[in-house]
Amino acid sequence: GKIGVPDRILHKHEKLTDEEFRIIQEHPVTGKRILERIGRFAQYLPIVELHHENHDGSGYPHGLKGEEIPLAARIVHVADAYDAMTSDRPYRQRMPEEKVRRILRECAGTQFDPVVTEVFLNIRMEVLTAISVDLEKLSDAITVYQEPADLPVVPRGTGE
């Protein structure tokens, strides 16, 4: 949906004006309109449209509250906020992980579904731990790797 937002707004370094923020708030509905033309995305339309609805009803575009917001949209809301805070933006540098986690917890119950937030934060650490273990295994494998013959041969198309 941000395709419909002018670059001058998306890449602005200063605080947005009220009018510019109103334009930003249109992106979920714009995204839904774009995707509803593609039949196979029908099941994702509520997520696209409602991923900025806040748990306390203060979000947009419809001001839905709590359970009125589909679970998938509540999950994407937390993940999208996490991504936004951990990414560099024109108006600020990415935030440290500890600060992002604190903000998510502080906003649980108002901006974010508190249960979704807690599950996301717990899974996030598990995923990081799993990735860390996999990277260690990869590092070990690279260290011992000598010849192409050392690699197992996996036929294409087997899904492995």
CNS distance restraints for C-alpha pairs under 8 A (distance, minus, plus):
assign (resid   1 and name CA) (resid   5 and name CA) 7.60 0.50 0.50
assign (resid   1 and name CA) (resid  26 and name CA) 7.82 0.50 0.50
assign (resid   1 and name CA) (resid  27 and name CA) 4.29 0.50 0.50
assign (resid   1 and name CA) (resid  28 and name CA) 5.57 0.50 0.50
assign (resid   1 and name CA) (resid  29 and name CA) 7.03 0.50 0.50
assign (resid   1 and name CA) (resid  30 and name CA) 4.73 0.50 0.50
assign (resid   1 and name CA) (resid  31 and name CA) 3.50 0.50 0.50
assign (resid   1 and name CA) (resid  32 and name CA) 7.24 0.50 0.50
assign (resid   1 and name CA) (resid  34 and name CA) 7.44 0.50 0.50
assign (resid   2 and name CA) (resid  24 and name CA) 7.53 0.50 0.50
assign (resid   2 and name CA) (resid  27 and name CA) 5.21 0.50 0.50
assign (resid   2 and name CA) (resid  28 and name CA) 7.93 0.50 0.50
assign (resid   2 and name CA) (resid  30 and name CA) 7.69 0.50 0.50
assign (resid   2 and name CA) (resid  31 and name CA) 7.28 0.50 0.50
assign (resid   3 and name CA) (resid  27 and name CA) 7.88 0.50 0.50
assign (resid   4 and name CA) (resid  27 and name CA) 6.71 0.50 0.50
assign (resid   4 and name CA) (resid  30 and name CA) 6.74 0.50 0.50
assign (resid   5 and name CA) (resid   9 and name CA) 6.89 0.50 0.50
assign (resid   5 and name CA) (resid  10 and name CA) 6.78 0.50 0.50
assign (resid   5 and name CA) (resid  23 and name CA) 6.73 0.50 0.50
assign (resid   5 and name CA) (resid  24 and name CA) 6.42 0.50 0.50
assign (resid   5 and name CA) (resid  27 and name CA) 7.01 0.50 0.50
assign (resid   6 and name CA) (resid  10 and name CA) 6.48 0.50 0.50
assign (resid   7 and name CA) (resid  11 and name CA) 5.74 0.50 0.50
assign (resid   7 and name CA) (resid  12 and name CA) 7.96 0.50 0.50
assign (resid   8 and name CA) (resid  12 and name CA) 5.79 0.50 0.50
assign (resid   9 and name CA) (resid  16 and name CA) 7.48 0.50 0.50
assign (resid   9 and name CA) (resid  20 and name CA) 6.56 0.50 0.50
assign (resid  11 and name CA) (resid  89 and name CA) 7.95 0.50 0.50
assign (resid  11 and name CA) (resid  90 and name CA) 5.57 0.50 0.50
assign (resid  11 and name CA) (resid  91 and name CA) 7.78 0.50 0.50
assign (resid  12 and name CA) (resid  16 and name CA) 7.57 0.50 0.50
assign (resid  12 and name CA) (resid  90 and name CA) 6.41 0.50 0.50
assign (resid  12 and name CA) (resid  91 and name CA) 6.74 0.50 0.50
assign (resid  13 and name CA) (resid  90 and name CA) 5.35 0.50 0.50
assign (resid  13 and name CA) (resid  91 and name CA) 4.24 0.50 0.50
assign (resid  13 and name CA) (resid  92 and name CA) 7.91 0.50 0.50
assign (resid  14 and name CA) (resid  91 and name CA) 6.42 0.50 0.50
assign (resid  16 and name CA) (resid  20 and name CA) 5.59 0.50 0.50
assign (resid  16 and name CA) (resid  21 and name CA) 5.90 0.50 0.50
assign (resid  17 and name CA) (resid  21 and name CA) 6.17 0.50 0.50
assign (resid  18 and name CA) (resid  22 and name CA) 6.18 0.50 0.50
assign (resid  19 and name CA) (resid  23 and name CA) 6.36 0.50 0.50
assign (resid  20 and name CA) (resid  24 and name CA) 6.33 0.50 0.50
assign (resid  21 and name CA) (resid  25 and name CA) 6.16 0.50 0.50
assign (resid  22 and name CA) (resid  26 and name CA) 6.69 0.50 0.50
assign (resid  23 and name CA) (resid  27 and name CA) 7.37 0.50 0.50
assign (resid  25 and name CA) (resid  60 and name CA) 6.74 0.50 0.50
assign (resid  25 and name CA) (resid  61 and name CA) 6.81 0.50 0.50
assign (resid  26 and name CA) (resid  30 and name CA) 6.20 0.50 0.50
assign (resid  26 and name CA) (resid  61 and name CA) 7.23 0.50 0.50
assign (resid  27 and name CA) (resid  31 and name CA) 5.94 0.50 0.50
assign (resid  28 and name CA) (resid  32 and name CA) 6.25 0.50 0.50
assign (resid  28 and name CA) (resid  48 and name CA) 5.76 0.50 0.50
assign (resid  28 and name CA) (resid  49 and name CA) 4.48 0.50 0.50
assign (resid  28 and name CA) (resid  50 and name CA) 6.84 0.50 0.50
assign (resid  28 and name CA) (resid  51 and name CA) 7.42 0.50 0.50
assign (resid  28 and name CA) (resid  52 and name CA) 7.65 0.50 0.50
assign (resid  28 and name CA) (resid  61 and name CA) 7.40 0.50 0.50
assign (resid  29 and name CA) (resid  33 and name CA) 6.21 0.50 0.50
assign (resid  29 and name CA) (resid  48 and name CA) 7.66 0.50 0.50
assign (resid  29 and name CA) (resid  49 and name CA) 5.23 0.50 0.50
assign (resid  29 and name CA) (resid  61 and name CA) 7.39 0.50 0.50
assign (resid  30 and name CA) (resid  34 and name CA) 6.26 0.50 0.50
assign (resid  31 and name CA) (resid  35 and name CA) 6.23 0.50 0.50
assign (resid  31 and name CA) (resid  48 and name CA) 6.38 0.50 0.50
assign (resid  31 and name CA) (resid  49 and name CA) 6.94 0.50 0.50
assign (resid  32 and name CA) (resid  36 and name CA) 5.90 0.50 0.50
assign (resid  32 and name CA) (resid  45 and name CA) 5.48 0.50 0.50
assign (resid  32 and name CA) (resid  46 and name CA) 7.76 0.50 0.50
assign (resid  32 and name CA) (resid  48 and name CA) 5.85 0.50 0.50
assign (resid  32 and name CA) (resid  49 and name CA) 5.55 0.50 0.50
assign (resid  33 and name CA) (resid  37 and name CA) 7.11 0.50 0.50
assign (resid  34 and name CA) (resid  38 and name CA) 7.88 0.50 0.50
assign (resid  35 and name CA) (resid  39 and name CA) 7.90 0.50 0.50
assign (resid  35 and name CA) (resid  41 and name CA) 6.22 0.50 0.50
assign (resid  35 and name CA) (resid  42 and name CA) 7.55 0.50 0.50
assign (resid  35 and name CA) (resid  45 and name CA) 7.06 0.50 0.50
assign (resid  36 and name CA) (resid  41 and name CA) 6.73 0.50 0.50
assign (resid  36 and name CA) (resid  42 and name CA) 6.13 0.50 0.50
assign (resid  36 and name CA) (resid  45 and name CA) 6.88 0.50 0.50
assign (resid  38 and name CA) (resid  42 and name CA) 7.35 0.50 0.50
assign (resid  41 and name CA) (resid  45 and name CA) 6.66 0.50 0.50
assign (resid  44 and name CA) (resid  48 and name CA) 6.37 0.50 0.50
assign (resid  45 and name CA) (resid  49 and name CA) 6.08 0.50 0.50
assign (resid  46 and name CA) (resid  50 and name CA) 5.72 0.50 0.50
assign (resid  46 and name CA) (resid  70 and name CA) 7.35 0.50 0.50
assign (resid  46 and name CA) (resid  73 and name CA) 6.98 0.50 0.50
assign (resid  47 and name CA) (resid  51 and name CA) 5.55 0.50 0.50
assign (resid  47 and name CA) (resid  70 and name CA) 7.41 0.50 0.50
assign (resid  47 and name CA) (resid  72 and name CA) 6.11 0.50 0.50
assign (resid  47 and name CA) (resid  73 and name CA) 4.36 0.50 0.50
assign (resid  47 and name CA) (resid  76 and name CA) 7.25 0.50 0.50
assign (resid  48 and name CA) (resid  73 and name CA) 7.37 0.50 0.50
assign (resid  49 and name CA) (resid  61 and name CA) 7.59 0.50 0.50
assign (resid  50 and name CA) (resid  60 and name CA) 7.35 0.50 0.50
assign (resid  50 and name CA) (resid  61 and name CA) 7.04 0.50 0.50
assign (resid  50 and name CA) (resid  62 and name CA) 7.96 0.50 0.50
assign (resid  50 and name CA) (resid  69 and name CA) 7.02 0.50 0.50
assign (resid  50 and name CA) (resid  70 and name CA) 7.92 0.50 0.50
assign (resid  50 and name CA) (resid  73 and name CA) 5.82 0.50 0.50
assign (resid  51 and name CA) (resid  73 and name CA) 4.68 0.50 0.50
assign (resid  51 and name CA) (resid  74 and name CA) 6.39 0.50 0.50
assign (resid  51 and name CA) (resid  76 and name CA) 5.99 0.50 0.50
assign (resid  51 and name CA) (resid  77 and name CA) 4.84 0.50 0.50
assign (resid  52 and name CA) (resid  59 and name CA) 5.75 0.50 0.50
assign (resid  52 and name CA) (resid  60 and name CA) 5.58 0.50 0.50
assign (resid  52 and name CA) (resid  61 and name CA) 7.30 0.50 0.50
assign (resid  52 and name CA) (resid  77 and name CA) 6.02 0.50 0.50
assign (resid  53 and name CA) (resid  57 and name CA) 6.78 0.50 0.50
assign (resid  53 and name CA) (resid  58 and name CA) 7.08 0.50 0.50
assign (resid  53 and name CA) (resid  59 and name CA) 4.08 0.50 0.50
assign (resid  53 and name CA) (resid  60 and name CA) 4.99 0.50 0.50
assign (resid  53 and name CA) (resid  61 and name CA) 6.86 0.50 0.50
assign (resid  53 and name CA) (resid  62 and name CA) 7.26 0.50 0.50
assign (resid  53 and name CA) (resid  63 and name CA) 6.17 0.50 0.50
assign (resid  53 and name CA) (resid  64 and name CA) 5.97 0.50 0.50
assign (resid  53 and name CA) (resid  65 and name CA) 7.22 0.50 0.50
assign (resid  53 and name CA) (resid  69 and name CA) 7.05 0.50 0.50
assign (resid  53 and name CA) (resid  74 and name CA) 7.83 0.50 0.50
assign (resid  53 and name CA) (resid  77 and name CA) 7.76 0.50 0.50
assign (resid  53 and name CA) (resid 111 and name CA) 7.89 0.50 0.50
assign (resid  54 and name CA) (resid  58 and name CA) 5.50 0.50 0.50
assign (resid  54 and name CA) (resid  59 and name CA) 4.36 0.50 0.50
assign (resid  54 and name CA) (resid  60 and name CA) 7.44 0.50 0.50
assign (resid  54 and name CA) (resid  63 and name CA) 7.38 0.50 0.50
assign (resid  54 and name CA) (resid  64 and name CA) 7.13 0.50 0.50
assign (resid  54 and name CA) (resid  65 and name CA) 6.44 0.50 0.50
assign (resid  54 and name CA) (resid  66 and name CA) 7.62 0.50 0.50
assign (resid  54 and name CA) (resid 110 and name CA) 6.60 0.50 0.50
assign (resid  54 and name CA) (resid 111 and name CA) 4.46 0.50 0.50
assign (resid  54 and name CA) (resid 112 and name CA) 5.89 0.50 0.50
assign (resid  54 and name CA) (resid 113 and name CA) 7.80 0.50 0.50
assign (resid  55 and name CA) (resid  59 and name CA) 7.78 0.50 0.50
assign (resid  55 and name CA) (resid  64 and name CA) 7.68 0.50 0.50
assign (resid  55 and name CA) (resid  65 and name CA) 5.10 0.50 0.50
assign (resid  55 and name CA) (resid  66 and name CA) 4.67 0.50 0.50
assign (resid  55 and name CA) (resid  69 and name CA) 7.89 0.50 0.50
assign (resid  55 and name CA) (resid 109 and name CA) 6.15 0.50 0.50
assign (resid  55 and name CA) (resid 110 and name CA) 5.38 0.50 0.50
assign (resid  55 and name CA) (resid 111 and name CA) 5.23 0.50 0.50
assign (resid  55 and name CA) (resid 112 and name CA) 5.19 0.50 0.50
assign (resid  55 and name CA) (resid 113 and name CA) 5.36 0.50 0.50
assign (resid  56 and name CA) (resid  65 and name CA) 5.35 0.50 0.50
assign (resid  56 and name CA) (resid  66 and name CA) 6.47 0.50 0.50
assign (resid  56 and name CA) (resid 109 and name CA) 6.84 0.50 0.50
assign (resid  56 and name CA) (resid 110 and name CA) 4.84 0.50 0.50
assign (resid  56 and name CA) (resid 111 and name CA) 6.37 0.50 0.50
assign (resid  57 and name CA) (resid  63 and name CA) 4.83 0.50 0.50
assign (resid  57 and name CA) (resid  64 and name CA) 5.01 0.50 0.50
assign (resid  57 and name CA) (resid  65 and name CA) 4.09 0.50 0.50
assign (resid  57 and name CA) (resid  66 and name CA) 7.23 0.50 0.50
assign (resid  58 and name CA) (resid  63 and name CA) 5.60 0.50 0.50
assign (resid  58 and name CA) (resid  64 and name CA) 7.70 0.50 0.50
assign (resid  58 and name CA) (resid  65 and name CA) 7.75 0.50 0.50
assign (resid  58 and name CA) (resid 111 and name CA) 7.60 0.50 0.50
assign (resid  59 and name CA) (resid  63 and name CA) 5.17 0.50 0.50
assign (resid  59 and name CA) (resid  64 and name CA) 7.14 0.50 0.50
assign (resid  59 and name CA) (resid 111 and name CA) 7.53 0.50 0.50
assign (resid  60 and name CA) (resid  64 and name CA) 7.66 0.50 0.50
assign (resid  64 and name CA) (resid  68 and name CA) 5.81 0.50 0.50
assign (resid  64 and name CA) (resid  69 and name CA) 6.08 0.50 0.50
assign (resid  65 and name CA) (resid  69 and name CA) 6.25 0.50 0.50
assign (resid  66 and name CA) (resid 113 and name CA) 6.99 0.50 0.50
assign (resid  67 and name CA) (resid  71 and name CA) 7.60 0.50 0.50
assign (resid  69 and name CA) (resid  73 and name CA) 6.61 0.50 0.50
assign (resid  69 and name CA) (resid  74 and name CA) 6.62 0.50 0.50
assign (resid  70 and name CA) (resid  74 and name CA) 6.45 0.50 0.50
assign (resid  71 and name CA) (resid  75 and name CA) 6.25 0.50 0.50
assign (resid  72 and name CA) (resid  76 and name CA) 6.23 0.50 0.50
assign (resid  73 and name CA) (resid  77 and name CA) 6.00 0.50 0.50
assign (resid  74 and name CA) (resid  78 and name CA) 6.63 0.50 0.50
assign (resid  74 and name CA) (resid 112 and name CA) 7.08 0.50 0.50
assign (resid  74 and name CA) (resid 113 and name CA) 6.45 0.50 0.50
assign (resid  74 and name CA) (resid 116 and name CA) 7.07 0.50 0.50
assign (resid  75 and name CA) (resid  79 and name CA) 6.35 0.50 0.50
assign (resid  75 and name CA) (resid 116 and name CA) 6.13 0.50 0.50
assign (resid  75 and name CA) (resid 117 and name CA) 7.92 0.50 0.50
assign (resid  75 and name CA) (resid 120 and name CA) 7.99 0.50 0.50
assign (resid  76 and name CA) (resid  80 and name CA) 5.69 0.50 0.50
assign (resid  77 and name CA) (resid  81 and name CA) 6.15 0.50 0.50
assign (resid  77 and name CA) (resid 112 and name CA) 7.22 0.50 0.50
assign (resid  78 and name CA) (resid  82 and name CA) 6.13 0.50 0.50
assign (resid  78 and name CA) (resid 104 and name CA) 7.72 0.50 0.50
assign (resid  78 and name CA) (resid 112 and name CA) 6.49 0.50 0.50
assign (resid  78 and name CA) (resid 116 and name CA) 7.54 0.50 0.50
assign (resid  78 and name CA) (resid 117 and name CA) 6.43 0.50 0.50
assign (resid  78 and name CA) (resid 120 and name CA) 7.59 0.50 0.50
assign (resid  79 and name CA) (resid  83 and name CA) 6.13 0.50 0.50
assign (resid  79 and name CA) (resid 120 and name CA) 7.78 0.50 0.50
assign (resid  80 and name CA) (resid  84 and name CA) 6.10 0.50 0.50
assign (resid  81 and name CA) (resid  85 and name CA) 6.13 0.50 0.50
assign (resid  82 and name CA) (resid  86 and name CA) 6.12 0.50 0.50
assign (resid  82 and name CA) (resid 100 and name CA) 6.85 0.50 0.50
assign (resid  82 and name CA) (resid 104 and name CA) 7.81 0.50 0.50
assign (resid  83 and name CA) (resid  87 and name CA) 6.06 0.50 0.50
assign (resid  84 and name CA) (resid  88 and name CA) 7.87 0.50 0.50
assign (resid  84 and name CA) (resid  89 and name CA) 7.87 0.50 0.50
assign (resid  85 and name CA) (resid  94 and name CA) 5.86 0.50 0.50
assign (resid  85 and name CA) (resid  95 and name CA) 5.72 0.50 0.50
assign (resid  85 and name CA) (resid 100 and name CA) 6.42 0.50 0.50
assign (resid  86 and name CA) (resid  94 and name CA) 4.78 0.50 0.50
assign (resid  86 and name CA) (resid  95 and name CA) 5.37 0.50 0.50
assign (resid  86 and name CA) (resid  96 and name CA) 7.02 0.50 0.50
assign (resid  86 and name CA) (resid  97 and name CA) 7.12 0.50 0.50
assign (resid  86 and name CA) (resid 100 and name CA) 7.26 0.50 0.50
assign (resid  87 and name CA) (resid  93 and name CA) 7.21 0.50 0.50
assign (resid  87 and name CA) (resid  94 and name CA) 4.67 0.50 0.50
assign (resid  87 and name CA) (resid  95 and name CA) 7.46 0.50 0.50
assign (resid  88 and name CA) (resid  92 and name CA) 6.38 0.50 0.50
assign (resid  88 and name CA) (resid  93 and name CA) 4.62 0.50 0.50
assign (resid  88 and name CA) (resid  94 and name CA) 4.41 0.50 0.50
assign (resid  89 and name CA) (resid  93 and name CA) 6.00 0.50 0.50
assign (resid  89 and name CA) (resid  94 and name CA) 7.01 0.50 0.50
assign (resid  95 and name CA) (resid  99 and name CA) 6.46 0.50 0.50
assign (resid  95 and name CA) (resid 100 and name CA) 6.39 0.50 0.50
assign (resid  96 and name CA) (resid 100 and name CA) 6.39 0.50 0.50
assign (resid  97 and name CA) (resid 101 and name CA) 6.16 0.50 0.50
assign (resid  98 and name CA) (resid 102 and name CA) 6.24 0.50 0.50
assign (resid  99 and name CA) (resid 103 and name CA) 6.19 0.50 0.50
assign (resid 100 and name CA) (resid 104 and name CA) 6.16 0.50 0.50
assign (resid 101 and name CA) (resid 105 and name CA) 6.24 0.50 0.50
assign (resid 101 and name CA) (resid 121 and name CA) 7.18 0.50 0.50
assign (resid 102 and name CA) (resid 106 and name CA) 6.09 0.50 0.50
assign (resid 103 and name CA) (resid 107 and name CA) 6.08 0.50 0.50
assign (resid 104 and name CA) (resid 108 and name CA) 6.13 0.50 0.50
assign (resid 104 and name CA) (resid 112 and name CA) 7.62 0.50 0.50
assign (resid 104 and name CA) (resid 117 and name CA) 6.83 0.50 0.50
assign (resid 105 and name CA) (resid 114 and name CA) 7.86 0.50 0.50
assign (resid 105 and name CA) (resid 117 and name CA) 7.00 0.50 0.50
assign (resid 105 and name CA) (resid 118 and name CA) 7.52 0.50 0.50
assign (resid 107 and name CA) (resid 111 and name CA) 5.29 0.50 0.50
assign (resid 107 and name CA) (resid 112 and name CA) 6.00 0.50 0.50
assign (resid 108 and name CA) (resid 112 and name CA) 4.68 0.50 0.50
assign (resid 108 and name CA) (resid 113 and name CA) 5.74 0.50 0.50
assign (resid 108 and name CA) (resid 114 and name CA) 4.41 0.50 0.50
assign (resid 108 and name CA) (resid 117 and name CA) 6.29 0.50 0.50
assign (resid 109 and name CA) (resid 113 and name CA) 5.52 0.50 0.50
assign (resid 109 and name CA) (resid 114 and name CA) 4.96 0.50 0.50
assign (resid 112 and name CA) (resid 116 and name CA) 7.57 0.50 0.50
assign (resid 112 and name CA) (resid 117 and name CA) 6.57 0.50 0.50
assign (resid 113 and name CA) (resid 117 and name CA) 6.07 0.50 0.50
assign (resid 114 and name CA) (resid 118 and name CA) 6.21 0.50 0.50
assign (resid 115 and name CA) (resid 119 and name CA) 6.17 0.50 0.50
assign (resid 116 and name CA) (resid 120 and name CA) 5.94 0.50 0.50
assign (resid 117 and name CA) (resid 121 and name CA) 6.14 0.50 0.50
assign (resid 118 and name CA) (resid 122 and name CA) 6.18 0.50 0.50
assign (resid 119 and name CA) (resid 123 and name CA) 5.97 0.50 0.50
assign (resid 120 and name CA) (resid 124 and name CA) 5.80 0.50 0.50
assign (resid 121 and name CA) (resid 125 and name CA) 6.56 0.50 0.50
assign (resid 122 and name CA) (resid 126 and name CA) 6.54 0.50 0.50
assign (resid 123 and name CA) (resid 127 and name CA) 6.01 0.50 0.50
assign (resid 124 and name CA) (resid 128 and name CA) 6.18 0.50 0.50
assign (resid 125 and name CA) (resid 129 and name CA) 6.10 0.50 0.50
assign (resid 126 and name CA) (resid 130 and name CA) 6.13 0.50 0.50
assign (resid 127 and name CA) (resid 131 and name CA) 6.04 0.50 0.50
assign (resid 128 and name CA) (resid 132 and name CA) 6.01 0.50 0.50
assign (resid 129 and name CA) (resid 133 and name CA) 6.24 0.50 0.50
assign (resid 130 and name CA) (resid 134 and name CA) 6.16 0.50 0.50
assign (resid 131 and name CA) (resid 135 and name CA) 6.02 0.50 0.50
assign (resid 132 and name CA) (resid 136 and name CA) 6.23 0.50 0.50
assign (resid 133 and name CA) (resid 137 and name CA) 6.32 0.50 0.50
assign (resid 134 and name CA) (resid 138 and name CA) 6.09 0.50 0.50
assign (resid 135 and name CA) (resid 139 and name CA) 5.96 0.50 0.50
assign (resid 136 and name CA) (resid 140 and name CA) 6.13 0.50 0.50
assign (resid 137 and name CA) (resid 141 and name CA) 6.08 0.50 0.50
assign (resid 138 and name CA) (resid 142 and name CA) 6.11 0.50 0.50
assign (resid 139 and name CA) (resid 143 and name CA) 6.14 0.50 0.50
assign (resid 140 and name CA) (resid 144 and name CA) 6.35 0.50 0.50
assign (resid 141 and name CA) (resid 145 and name CA) 5.90 0.50 0.50
assign (resid 145 and name CA) (resid 150 and name CA) 6.65 0.50 0.50
assign (resid 146 and name CA) (resid 150 and name CA) 6.94 0.50 0.50
assign (resid 147 and name CA) (resid 151 and name CA) 7.77 0.50 0.50
assign (resid 154 and name CA) (resid 158 and name CA) 7.54 0.50 0.50
assign (resid 154 and name CA) (resid 160 and name CA) 7.14 0.50 0.50
